Amino acid sequence: MTSEAASATWTTRLRLPSLLVLAAVLVVWEAVSRRYGAYVMPSPRSVAQGLAAVVLTGEVWTHAGASLYRIAIGFGSALVVAVLLGLASFLWRPARVAVADVVTVLNATSVFVWIVVSLIWFGLTNMAPIFTTFMITLPVVAANVLEGVGSVDRKLLEMGQVYRLSGWETFRSIVIPSTIPHLVAGMKVGFGLALKVSVVAEIFGVTSGIGYVMNYSREILATQMVFVWALVMVGIMLVADKLVFDRMTRRLERWR
C-alpha cells in the first residue's frame, strides 16, 4: 500500500473531514453565541454542561425512554401494516392500485392535521403521539415496500410457480428477500421521521418525552436545555443508525 493510500485510509477511519466540519461548526457557534447572547444561542460549553447534567441525573433516560416507547409502538405498527399492505398488493393485483392511492393521500396529509385529529380523538394521552407517528410513517414505509414488491425478478416468480409455491410461501421466500433493500431504506427514513414527528406531537399532548421537556425549557427561557435535548435527538438517531439499522442490514443481507 502506498503512503498516499495509507493516508487516505487513516483519514477515512478517523473521519477527519467530519471532525474538521464539526470544529468549524463549533467555532461559528461560539462566535454567534458571543454576538447574540445565551438566550438566542447558548455557548457550546454550556450545552455540553447541560447534557452532562441530564445524563448524570438520569433525566435523559426518563424522557428519551418515554419518546422511544411511543415511537416503538407507532412506528412498529406502521411497519407491520406496511408489510401486510405489500402482501395484499402482491396477492391481489387490484389491491396494488388501491394501496398506492392510499399511500399518496397519506403522504399529502400534513403532520399538523394528524396532531390535531389525534388530540381530538385521544386527548392528552400517549395515544396522541403514537397515532400521529403511525399515520406519518406508514406511507413512507409502505411506499418502499410497494416499490420492492414491484421490482421482484419475474423469473424468480415463475420458478416459484414451477415448484407450486403458495402465495404466502412465494411472498416469504421470494418477495420479502427481494424487497429487503427497499424495506430497510424505508425503515431508516421512517424511524428518523418518527422521531421528529413524535417529538412535535409531544409538545401538544403529553407530560413526558423529549418534545415535552423541550417545550417546557422554552417556556422557562432555558434555551440551553432546548439545544441539549436537540443533541439527545441527534444522538438517538446516530445510535439507531449504527447499532440497529446497519446491523439489521448486514444480517438481512446474509439471510437473503
LOMARSE-607936 format. One record per residue (C-alpha): y, z, x; residue number from 0; residue in three letters. Coordinates in nm, 3 decimals. Each point is the difference from the previous one (the first is absolute). Layout:
<atoms>
ATOM      py      pz      px  nr rest
ATOM       Y       Z       X NUM  ALA
...
</atoms>
This chain:
<atoms>
ATOM      py      pz      px  nr rest
ATOM   0.000   0.000   0.000   0  MET
ATOM   0.339  -0.100   0.141   1  THR
ATOM   0.284   0.251   0.041   2  SER
ATOM   0.194  -0.169  -0.281   3  GLU
ATOM  -0.297   0.020  -0.237   4  ALA
ATOM  -0.060   0.365   0.091   5  ALA
ATOM   0.366   0.080  -0.055   6  SER
ATOM  -0.007  -0.171  -0.340   7  ALA
ATOM  -0.315   0.193  -0.094   8  THR
ATOM   0.152   0.337   0.086   9  TRP
ATOM   0.322  -0.095  -0.176  10  THR
ATOM  -0.199  -0.071  -0.315  11  THR
ATOM  -0.208   0.317   0.027  12  ARG
ATOM   0.303   0.221   0.053  13  LEU
ATOM   0.190  -0.187  -0.274  14  ARG
ATOM   0.303  -0.020   0.225  15  LEU
ATOM   0.187  -0.251  -0.223  16  PRO
ATOM  -0.032   0.237  -0.296  17  SER
ATOM   0.111   0.295   0.213  18  LEU
ATOM   0.305  -0.194   0.115  19  LEU
ATOM   0.089  -0.082  -0.361  20  VAL
ATOM  -0.046   0.367  -0.094  21  LEU
ATOM   0.227   0.108   0.287  22  ALA
ATOM   0.268  -0.245  -0.114  23  ALA
ATOM  -0.027   0.127  -0.359  24  VAL
ATOM   0.039   0.361   0.118  25  LEU
ATOM   0.310  -0.089   0.204  26  VAL
ATOM   0.163  -0.177  -0.295  27  VAL
ATOM  -0.110   0.283  -0.232  28  TRP
ATOM   0.163   0.262   0.221  29  GLU
ATOM   0.321  -0.204   0.026  30  ALA
ATOM   0.025  -0.042  -0.379  31  VAL
ATOM  -0.069   0.371  -0.048  32  SER
ATOM   0.284   0.096   0.232  33  ARG
ATOM   0.233  -0.248  -0.166  34  ARG
ATOM  -0.064   0.088  -0.367  35  TYR
ATOM  -0.134   0.355   0.010  36  GLY
ATOM  -0.321   0.175  -0.095  37  ALA
ATOM   0.040  -0.044  -0.378  38  TYR
ATOM  -0.006  -0.379   0.025  39  VAL
ATOM  -0.232  -0.031   0.300  40  MET
ATOM  -0.161   0.312   0.148  41  PRO
ATOM  -0.079  -0.019   0.371  42  SER
ATOM  -0.350  -0.087   0.126  43  PRO
ATOM  -0.026   0.350   0.150  44  ARG
ATOM   0.073   0.176  -0.330  45  SER
ATOM  -0.249  -0.219  -0.183  46  VAL
ATOM  -0.265   0.073   0.261  47  ALA
ATOM   0.069   0.373  -0.038  48  GLN
ATOM  -0.028  -0.030  -0.379  49  GLY
ATOM  -0.329  -0.188   0.033  50  LEU
ATOM  -0.140   0.268   0.229  51  ALA
ATOM   0.110   0.267  -0.248  52  ALA
ATOM  -0.177  -0.152  -0.302  53  VAL
ATOM  -0.315  -0.050   0.206  54  VAL
ATOM  -0.004   0.356   0.132  55  LEU
ATOM   0.065   0.153  -0.343  56  THR
ATOM  -0.264  -0.219  -0.162  57  GLY
ATOM   0.248  -0.147  -0.248  58  GLU
ATOM  -0.084  -0.351   0.114  59  VAL
ATOM  -0.365   0.045  -0.102  60  TRP
ATOM   0.097   0.134  -0.343  61  THR
ATOM   0.228  -0.286  -0.100  62  HIS
ATOM  -0.179  -0.278   0.189  63  ALA
ATOM  -0.329   0.119  -0.150  64  GLY
ATOM   0.147  -0.008  -0.352  65  ALA
ATOM   0.124  -0.356   0.051  66  SER
ATOM  -0.327  -0.119   0.153  67  LEU
ATOM  -0.197   0.154  -0.286  68  TYR
ATOM   0.199  -0.202  -0.254  69  ARG
ATOM  -0.022  -0.313   0.214  70  ILE
ATOM  -0.377   0.040   0.039  71  ALA
ATOM  -0.049   0.009  -0.377  72  ILE
ATOM   0.250  -0.272  -0.091  73  GLY
ATOM  -0.081  -0.238   0.284  74  PHE
ATOM  -0.372   0.073  -0.012  75  GLY
ATOM  -0.009  -0.080  -0.372  76  SER
ATOM   0.192  -0.322   0.062  77  ALA
ATOM  -0.251  -0.099   0.268  78  LEU
ATOM  -0.297   0.055  -0.232  79  VAL
ATOM   0.162  -0.193  -0.286  80  VAL
ATOM   0.098  -0.284   0.236  81  ALA
ATOM  -0.363  -0.040   0.115  82  VAL
ATOM  -0.119   0.003  -0.362  83  LEU
ATOM   0.256  -0.268  -0.086  84  LEU
ATOM  -0.128  -0.202   0.294  85  GLY
ATOM  -0.355   0.038  -0.132  86  LEU
ATOM   0.108  -0.109  -0.349  87  ALA
ATOM   0.184  -0.305   0.132  88  SER
ATOM  -0.306  -0.097   0.205  89  PHE
ATOM  -0.254   0.039  -0.280  90  LEU
ATOM   0.213  -0.162  -0.271  91  TRP
ATOM   0.235  -0.280   0.107  92  ARG
ATOM   0.241   0.031  -0.300  93  PRO
ATOM   0.056   0.362   0.102  94  ALA
ATOM   0.144  -0.121   0.332  95  ARG
ATOM   0.291  -0.164  -0.182  96  VAL
ATOM   0.064   0.308  -0.214  97  ALA
ATOM  -0.019   0.237   0.299  98  VAL
ATOM   0.236  -0.221   0.202  99  ALA
ATOM   0.251   0.003  -0.286 100  ASP
ATOM  -0.023   0.378  -0.035 101  VAL
ATOM   0.056   0.042   0.375 102  VAL
ATOM   0.305  -0.225  -0.019 103  THR
ATOM   0.151   0.202  -0.284 104  VAL
ATOM  -0.066   0.331   0.176 105  LEU
ATOM   0.152  -0.131   0.323 106  ASN
ATOM   0.313  -0.097  -0.191 107  ALA
ATOM   0.043   0.349  -0.149 108  THR
ATOM   0.245   0.228   0.177 109  SER
ATOM  -0.102   0.333   0.151 110  VAL
ATOM   0.278   0.166  -0.199 111  PHE
ATOM  -0.154  -0.122  -0.327 112  VAL
ATOM  -0.330   0.171   0.077 113  TRP
ATOM   0.175   0.319   0.114 114  ILE
ATOM   0.193   0.024  -0.326 115  VAL
ATOM  -0.309  -0.081  -0.209 116  VAL
ATOM  -0.209   0.255   0.190 117  SER
ATOM   0.261   0.270  -0.059 118  LEU
ATOM   0.003  -0.081  -0.373 119  ILE
ATOM  -0.378   0.004  -0.024 120  TRP
ATOM  -0.093   0.279   0.242 121  PHE
ATOM   0.318   0.204   0.053 122  GLY
ATOM   0.045   0.214   0.312 123  LEU
ATOM  -0.366  -0.004   0.103 124  THR
ATOM  -0.212  -0.144   0.281 125  ASN
ATOM  -0.097  -0.289  -0.226 126  MET
ATOM   0.350  -0.150   0.020 127  ALA
ATOM  -0.016  -0.097   0.373 128  PRO
ATOM  -0.374  -0.068  -0.027 129  ILE
ATOM   0.049  -0.248  -0.285 130  PHE
ATOM   0.297  -0.164   0.172 131  THR
ATOM  -0.197  -0.039   0.323 132  THR
ATOM  -0.292  -0.151  -0.188 133  PHE
ATOM   0.209  -0.256  -0.187 134  MET
ATOM   0.192  -0.112   0.309 135  ILE
ATOM  -0.292  -0.026   0.243 136  THR
ATOM  -0.252  -0.153  -0.240 137  LEU
ATOM   0.149  -0.353   0.002 138  PRO
ATOM   0.035   0.004   0.379 139  VAL
ATOM  -0.365   0.085   0.063 140  VAL
ATOM  -0.126  -0.213  -0.291 141  ALA
ATOM   0.189  -0.305   0.126 142  ALA
ATOM  -0.171   0.029   0.338 143  ASN
ATOM  -0.341   0.049  -0.161 144  VAL
ATOM   0.051  -0.308  -0.219 145  LEU
ATOM   0.105  -0.201   0.304 146  GLU
ATOM  -0.313   0.113   0.179 147  GLY
ATOM  -0.223  -0.086  -0.296 148  VAL
ATOM   0.157  -0.345  -0.017 149  GLY
ATOM  -0.061  -0.065   0.372 150  SER
ATOM  -0.375   0.075   0.000 151  VAL
ATOM  -0.204  -0.272   0.169 152  ASP
ATOM  -0.162  -0.209  -0.274 153  ARG
ATOM  -0.300  -0.070   0.221 154  LYS
ATOM  -0.079   0.371   0.005 155  LEU
ATOM   0.022   0.011  -0.379 156  LEU
ATOM  -0.235  -0.297  -0.025 157  GLU
ATOM  -0.241   0.178   0.233 158  MET
ATOM   0.016   0.304  -0.229 159  GLY
ATOM  -0.094  -0.222  -0.292 160  GLN
ATOM  -0.294  -0.137   0.196 161  VAL
ATOM  -0.127   0.355   0.056 162  TYR
ATOM   0.072   0.076  -0.366 163  ARG
ATOM   0.232   0.293   0.065 164  LEU
ATOM   0.152   0.163  -0.305 165  SER
ATOM   0.375  -0.002  -0.055 166  GLY
ATOM   0.037   0.357   0.129 167  TRP
ATOM  -0.228  -0.066   0.301 168  GLU
ATOM   0.201  -0.309   0.089 169  THR
ATOM   0.325   0.195  -0.032 170  PHE
ATOM  -0.132   0.287   0.215 171  ARG
ATOM  -0.175  -0.209   0.266 172  SER
ATOM   0.226  -0.303   0.028 173  ILE
ATOM   0.336   0.047  -0.173 174  VAL
ATOM   0.085   0.350   0.123 175  ILE
ATOM  -0.079  -0.072   0.368 176  PRO
ATOM   0.202  -0.321  -0.021 177  SER
ATOM   0.298   0.176  -0.154 178  THR
ATOM   0.008   0.292   0.247 179  ILE
ATOM   0.294  -0.135   0.205 180  PRO
ATOM   0.202  -0.055  -0.317 181  HIS
ATOM  -0.099   0.339  -0.142 182  LEU
ATOM   0.092   0.195   0.313 183  VAL
ATOM   0.331  -0.186   0.029 184  ALA
ATOM   0.076   0.085  -0.361 185  GLY
ATOM  -0.097   0.363   0.057 186  MET
ATOM   0.233   0.034   0.298 187  LYS
ATOM   0.293  -0.149  -0.187 188  VAL
ATOM  -0.091   0.189  -0.315 189  GLY
ATOM  -0.019   0.338   0.177 190  PHE
ATOM   0.341  -0.048   0.159 191  GLY
ATOM   0.141  -0.095  -0.338 192  LEU
ATOM  -0.178   0.295  -0.165 193  ALA
ATOM   0.159   0.242   0.246 194  LEU
ATOM   0.349  -0.134  -0.070 195  LYS
ATOM  -0.045  -0.022  -0.376 196  VAL
ATOM  -0.156   0.344  -0.032 197  SER
ATOM   0.285   0.158   0.196 198  VAL
ATOM   0.259  -0.168  -0.224 199  VAL
ATOM  -0.184   0.111  -0.313 200  ALA
ATOM  -0.018   0.357   0.133 201  GLU
ATOM   0.378   0.015   0.010 202  ILE
ATOM   0.008  -0.019  -0.379 203  PHE
ATOM  -0.311   0.172  -0.123 204  GLY
ATOM  -0.160   0.280   0.206 205  VAL
ATOM   0.077   0.318   0.194 206  THR
ATOM  -0.200  -0.073   0.314 207  SER
ATOM  -0.057  -0.289   0.236 208  GLY
ATOM   0.204  -0.191   0.254 209  ILE
ATOM   0.224  -0.164  -0.260 210  GLY
ATOM   0.079   0.333  -0.164 211  TYR
ATOM   0.088   0.177   0.326 212  VAL
ATOM   0.211  -0.295   0.120 213  MET
ATOM   0.200   0.004  -0.321 214  ASN
ATOM   0.037   0.379   0.020 215  TYR
ATOM   0.125  -0.032   0.358 216  SER
ATOM   0.258  -0.253  -0.116 217  ARG
ATOM   0.120   0.232  -0.274 218  GLU
ATOM   0.057   0.290   0.240 219  ILE
ATOM   0.169  -0.237   0.250 220  LEU
ATOM  -0.277   0.043   0.259 221  ALA
ATOM   0.010  -0.360   0.123 222  THR
ATOM  -0.197   0.102   0.306 223  GLN
ATOM  -0.304   0.078  -0.216 224  MET
ATOM   0.025  -0.333  -0.182 225  VAL
ATOM  -0.053  -0.169   0.336 226  PHE
ATOM  -0.278   0.245   0.086 227  VAL
ATOM  -0.200  -0.091  -0.308 228  TRP
ATOM   0.069  -0.368   0.056 229  ALA
ATOM  -0.165   0.040   0.341 230  LEU
ATOM  -0.293   0.176  -0.168 231  VAL
ATOM  -0.044  -0.308  -0.221 232  MET
ATOM   0.004  -0.226   0.304 233  VAL
ATOM  -0.255   0.224   0.171 234  GLY
ATOM  -0.233  -0.009  -0.300 235  ILE
ATOM   0.013  -0.379  -0.009 236  MET
ATOM  -0.068  -0.032   0.374 237  LEU
ATOM  -0.291   0.243  -0.014 238  VAL
ATOM  -0.148  -0.175  -0.303 239  ALA
ATOM   0.037  -0.339   0.166 240  ASP
ATOM  -0.166   0.103   0.326 241  LYS
ATOM  -0.257   0.257  -0.108 242  LEU
ATOM  -0.096  -0.136  -0.340 243  VAL
ATOM   0.065  -0.370  -0.044 244  PHE
ATOM  -0.071  -0.111   0.357 245  ASP
ATOM  -0.331   0.191   0.001 246  ARG
ATOM  -0.080  -0.128  -0.346 247  MET
ATOM   0.063  -0.355   0.113 248  THR
ATOM  -0.235   0.034   0.298 249  ARG
ATOM  -0.278   0.159  -0.204 250  ARG
ATOM   0.027  -0.247  -0.284 251  LEU
ATOM   0.001  -0.293   0.243 252  GLU
ATOM  -0.324   0.130   0.153 253  ARG
ATOM  -0.151   0.040  -0.349 254  TRP
ATOM   0.120  -0.347  -0.091 255  ARG
</atoms>
